[in-house]
Amino acid sequence: MRAAPLLMNAPPTVARLHIEPGRRIIAVSDIHGNLDYLRGLLAKCALTERDVLILVGDMLEKGPDSLGTLRYVMELSRRYEVHAVCGNCDFWQNFCDLPDDPEQDAFYLRYLAGRNRGWGDGVIAQMLLEQGVPIGWDMDLAAAKAAVRDNYQPELDFLRALPHILETDDYTFVHGGLVPEKGAFACMKLDAYRSVARPHEKWTVVGHWPLVLYHETITDARPIIDRDLKLISIDGGCVLKDDGQLNAFFLPDMTWTSYDGFPTARVKTDQAASQRHYYIRYGDNQVRILAEDGEFARCRHLRTGYEMDVPVSHILSREGDVARVNDITDYRLPLRAGDEISVVRVTGRGVMCKRDGISGWYDGELE
């Protein structure tokens, strides 16, 4: 029997799971169709049949291979104990399950023909392209729904079965936030949940909100363990951030590891941390351009007045001398000669890099 379509204001579905003491729980969130990162992370975790892998939503969309990621997760579920909860980027069964509605169909047309507002083809588009169904503003949406419905029942059934909340004896897993009184969609999409959450009865693991957005002066993608709230937030910004990573959080040990796919190098010289620095980030990224010099532009952050040099490639849009810029920091990482860093980008003024989940700059030479 086909499950009812997800309605935004419906109560969330809750799955309950008993995990025997002594087993390692690996929590991963916000893969966003980045299959290479997922494979790399699980290899780093050395996943075994004794482990319990819990995917905390947003397996799909925005990254390069949503359909491949979905199929890989389904295959993992046949070989290991894998459980997933639904994120706000995952409930694509509604493409086939919702009754015809002109407003909803207009949304799907914009999403498909507009390639998800520039993020690229998502799971439905990849299904259609695999079937040779053309995608465009004049596409036959009814035929597209039939093509997906007729050829992807296992994938759709997997998505239909995803709960919004997963409860174990000791932990709760939910993508956006634990607000069942507000309905299913709020549990999947609650921005900056840590800022509004109340203390939980047991440890609650969430994703959805990139960890870097909780910080104002530093770009830090390490999981946050808030012991007062009993809240663990783990979204490393995979795909969404240029320097993003995919985090794995281990329970009950309360430890973590990550994978970011960037090339690594060792630094040749010591570097002290910068004493004054800032992080211009999503939601607060409006600047005034003061001067441009080839690869970089001198910018003043409008809200704070802070000035920093921003790569011209990070300018997203501009009107006159006012612009919005991609996430950027001027933080200089504290490094010792021989330290290994992940190299995000080499520029004429140094290396944009990462070490232990924190992004910044290195001014010296690399080995």
Secondary structure, DSSP 8 states (H G I E B T S, - for coil): -------TTS---EEE----TT--EEEE---TT-HHHHHHHHHHHT--TT-EEEE-S--SSSSS-HHHHHHHHHHHHHHSEEEE---TTT-TTHHHHS---HHHHHHHHHHHHTTGGGT---HHHHHHHHTT---STT--HHHHHHHHHHH-HHHHHHHHT--SEEE-SSEEEESS---GGG-HHHHH--TTGGGT----SSEEEE-SS-GGGG-SSSEE-S-EEETTTTEEE---BTTTSTT-BEEEEEETTTEEEEE----EEEBSS-B---SS--EE-TTS-EEEEEEEETTEEEEEETTT--EEEEEGGGEEEEETTEEEE-SEE--B--B-TT-EEEEEEEETTEEEEEETTEEEEE-S-B-
